[in-house]
Amino acid sequence: MTTYVISVPGTFTSGIGADARTRLARALRPADPHGTRMGNAEDLDVLSVNEDNTFTLRLTVEADTGPHAEEEARRLADSALRDAGLDAGKAPLGPAVVTGIDSAVR
């Protein structure tokens, strides 16, 4: 198994309140990239939100291959968004992509 850092872009179609943002960050905490050398060195936040309501989720995923890691990151992102009360209409996601590979987790 390899540890991948995966970026999943998206857009909050009607913005995101502080409460939902906190719930989303909490739901994503287990996949925080700060647990990897790359995520720590690059100071990658699990959730970055831009002024135009676009966002990027950066998730750490254990998988055998890059495509499997992308699928798992997408599943984690969908689940975390639902846990925060955001469905696919309120926070559509773009394609997940491998941002980095890091096999040494601290």
URQUIFEN-V857629 format. One record per pair of residues at least 6 apart in sequence whose C-alpha atoms are under 8 Angstrom apart, sorted by the first residue. I is the first residue (numbers start at 1). J is the second residue. Records with the same first field share a line. If there is no record, write none. Layout:
I = J  J
//
This chain:
1 = 62  63  64
2 = 62  63  64  65  101  102  103
3 = 60  61  62  63  101  102  103  104  105
4 = 60  61  62  63  66  69  98  99  100  101  102  103
5 = 33  39  58  59  60  61  98  99  100  101  102
6 = 57  58  59  60  61  69  70  73  96  97  98  99  100
7 = 56  57  58  59  96  97  98  99
8 = 56  57  58  59  73  74  77  93  94  95  96  97
9 = 54  55  56  57  93  94  95  96
10 = 54  55  56  91  92  93  94
11 = 53  54  55  90  91  92  93
12 = 53  54  55  90  91  92
13 = 53  89  90  91  92
14 = 53  90
15 = 53
16 = 53
20 = 84  85  86
21 = 84
23 = 83  84
24 = 80  81  83  84
25 = 46  47
27 = 80  83  84
28 = 46  59  76  77  80
29 = 46
31 = 46  59  60  61
32 = 45  46  58  59  60
33 = 39  40  44  45  46  58  59  60
34 = 40  43  44  45
35 = 60  105  106
36 = 60  102  104  105  106
37 = 102  104  105  106
38 = 100  102
39 = 45
44 = 58
45 = 57  58
46 = 56  57  58  59
47 = 55  56  57  58
48 = 55  56  57
49 = 55  56
57 = 77
59 = 73
60 = 73
61 = 69  72  73
62 = 69
63 = 69
66 = 98
69 = 98
70 = 96  97  98
71 = 96
73 = 96
74 = 96
78 = 88
81 = 87  91
//
